[in-house]
């Protein structure tokens, strides 16, 4: 799965990822494009809080980052 969040800022960047996590199956991977530098710090922290795995974060060109993650645990807000 891919998500292009260029032009979006915190906290909306993680809100969009959180919505994806709520719907994604365990083991699903997501690649996110970001151009908001604070999101490169906020999203990894938030993923850790939600017990999800950050697979990578790289600057692919000046002011453009690619973040990859895997859903490894159920979202605490999901119904069981």
JOFENWO-V954986 format. One record per backbone hydrogen bond with DSSP energy under -1.0 kcal/mol. NH is the residue of the N-H (numbers start at 1). CO is the residue of the C=O. If there is no record, write none. Layout:
<<NH:CO> <NH:CO>>
This chain:
<<3:31> <5:33> <8:5> <15:11> <16:12> <17:13> <18:14> <19:15> <20:16> <21:17> <22:18> <24:20> <27:71> <28:25> <30:69> <31:1> <32:67> <33:3> <34:65> <39:36> <40:37> <41:38> <42:38> <43:39> <45:41> <46:42> <47:43> <48:44> <49:45> <50:46> <51:48> <52:47> <53:70> <55:68> <56:68> <58:66> <60:64> <61:64> <64:61> <65:34> <66:58> <67:32> <68:56> <69:30> <70:53> <71:28> <78:75>>
